[in-house]
């Protein structure tokens, strides 16, 4: 790799401050408490500026970042690795969501004598995030340091938090960060990091999780210079094979969920829709809702992870420090309340529940309580001895299961909520491998996949994000309505990934993805897995066997070497 500056074992505080100068590359190895010591993790930042037409933006948004995972016994130069897996994140997802999968995959390959690298890409829009407080809290082992920065106006190293803008001049440039720019960013990064096209064509495996499968499918079909007479720039020429994580490598969103029976749109209709969605992307550059899904709540998940990581059994620490505002209050009710009455009225008050930091994190993301399938992992259950009741918001479990898309929207697990609000009741959490038999009416060991403690680490420890603050609306619209101006002429190679070596993982309790019949390669079904479990699963499962996704992905990559 050219222009490389590698700093080994840097402090956490340095990670948020290092920006590469023009034309340069910086790589910083970051400390980790992971139980997989044989893997070296680093954050790579490379100066790859946007065109002037992109509009005014902060200087740090002229760089691209990714997390690099490699075997400690392998070569330092990426081009000498046996294989390089390059992963696109899903919607509202950042590079750190791949932390567990990446480490486990690299370690599994090393056990077979192969040296893989795993690159978890971060979208350019994440340059707007401010992780100063979280990283300072991690460095000082203090949740107070982090929350004082985000909610109390405290300064850290002369910097004060500027808030969570979702409109206005600070984010207007995101209106241009759609599919074309996202694909260009991956293409430019691959060419910069691996200048030899033969290395890319022979060693790079392209893939992604969730929406990342659609992005990868488009990447394979893309003609980057728009000239049909040239082919070296074709996306599929940069990839030796593909992997799909509860998704499919396809440019057609309808192909991923055939049960939705979406009709094909005539080209003229698609063009009109694309023009309309372009205007929406300009008016609403950040995909955000009044509650649950917006920059502030995405940061709250990282802080919940930080609290559970620093003091797992600490009681009433994270919720008590959260600001009281309509967004946070509504989010807590939507995620944790038992029924519609509690969500609408705020009574009983979710803030009066008493729970450990780990129980708060588990209740927010576990499939037995998190309402929405795309945010679900199976991380254990509330410990016995405290009361729980069936959760009917947004729908009772049976009612959700009866809807055509109910399981894809809300998941398949039974939903429960805490019901004990008296001061003497403290909710605690049993990890995925320690669920008490008293809770087997709600869940069983074979459907518990992710360690809540590892999930907490993934949320707070890496220098990039797990949950994405600023997801560009334009990217969602472009992938949902292909064929618009500026996109159609680049779709030069339909179904380019078909026939290439491919492995597709399908979570049985995920978001309802069903790979299209023409999907090439191997399809691996994952019983008990939820949508997030595919990237967060613990290395050892409850049956004593190694985790399926990482071991099968490693075997797939090694077999192609």
C-alpha positions, 0 to 999 in steps of 0.5 A: 500500500502506498503512502502508508503511515502506521502507528501501532497501539495508539491511544483511543484519544488519537483515533478521532483526531487523526485526519490524513493530509491531501493524497495521504493515508493513515492507519491506526491500530486500536486497542481491543478487549476482544477475546480473539487476540490473534487478530489485529484491528486498525482504522484506515483513513484515506484522503479521497475528496468529493468533486467540487459539485458535491457542495460545501462540507467539512474537510474530514468528509473528503476522506474515506474510512474503514476498519481493517482486520488481519491475522497477527501471523499474516503479512502486513501488506494487504496485497500479500494476503490470501484473500480480502473480504470487503463488506458494505454495511446495511441501513443505519449501520456502520463499520463496527457492526462487522467487528465480531464477524470480522475477527471470528472470520479472520481467526477461523481462516488462520486455523486453516493456515490462511491469512485473510483480511476483512475490510468493514467499510464506513460510509462517507456520511459518517464523517459528520459523527462526533465520537469524542465523548464515547472514546473519551469515556472509554479511555477514562472508564467513565460513562459520566465523561461521555454523557457530560460531553453529549448532554451537559455541554462539557468540553474535551480537548477544547472541543464542544459537542455541536448537536445532531443536525438533520437539516440545514447547511451542515447536512445539505451535501448529503443530498448528493450521497446516493448510490452512484457516489457510494459505489464510486467511493468503494471503487476509488478506495479499492483502487487506492488500497490495491493499485494492481487490478490483477490483485483485486480481480484475484483476491477481493471478495465483495459483499455486505449485510442487509442493504449492503447486498443491494449495494454490492449487487449494483457494484458488480453491474456498474460501469464506472467510466460510462464507456461501453468500450472499456471493461477494466473499470467494471465493478465485477472486474474488482471482485473474485467472488461475493458474500451476502449476509442476510441479504442477496447480491442483487441490484433488484430490491424486489428479488430479495423479498419475493413474497412482497410480489412487487411488479417490475416498473416500465423504464419511463415510470422508473425514471419519473419515480427516480426524479421524484425521489431525487427531490425528496433526497434533496429536501430530506438529506438525512433519513430520520424519524421523530423518534427511534431512528435519528442521529441522537438515538443512534448515538444512544445505542453506542452509549448504552453499549459503553455503559454495559461494557464499563460496568455491566452490573451497574444499576440505573446508570444509563437511562438516568443520564439521558436527556428528557426531550420528546425524542428520547422519551418517545424512543424509550417508550417505543422500545421498552413499553409493554402496550399501546397505552404505555407508549401513548401516555408514558405511564407507567414511566419507563424511566422508573424501571430499575435495571442493570446496564446490561439489562438495558442494552439487552432489552433494547436489542434482543429479539424478545423485546426489540419491536423491529426485525432489522434491529434484532439480535438474540442476546439472552433474556431477562434473568429470572426473579423479576416479572415480565409480561407479553408485549403487545406493541406494536402488535401482539406476537400472534398478530404480527405472525399472521401478516404477510410481511409481519415476520420480516417487519417485527421478527418471529420471537415472542415479545416480552416487557418488564412489568415491575416498577417498584423500587425493590425490583431490579432487572438483570440479564442472562447472557446468550449461554446462560438463560435460565430454564425458568425462561424457556417458555420465552426462548431456548438455547438454540435460538440464542446466538449473540453474547450481550457482552460482546455486543456491548464491546462492539457498540462502544470500543471501535473508533467507527460507529456500529449504528449510523447517525447520518444515513443519506435518504438519497441512498435508500431512494436510489436502491429502491427505485433503480433506473433514474438519471445518472444511474441507468447509464452505469448499469452496464452489466446486468446480473454480473454477479450471477455465476461468480463464486458466491455464498449467501447466508439467510437468517431464519428469524431475519428480515424475510430475505429469500435469495432469488432462484438464479442466485449462484453458489451456496445458500446457508440457512441459519436456524435461530439467527436474527438479522443482527446475529449474522454479524454479531454472533458469538464465536462459540454457540450453545451447542458447543460448535463454532459459529456458522457464518464466520467458519463457513465464510472463512472456508469459502474464502480459503477454498478460492485461494 
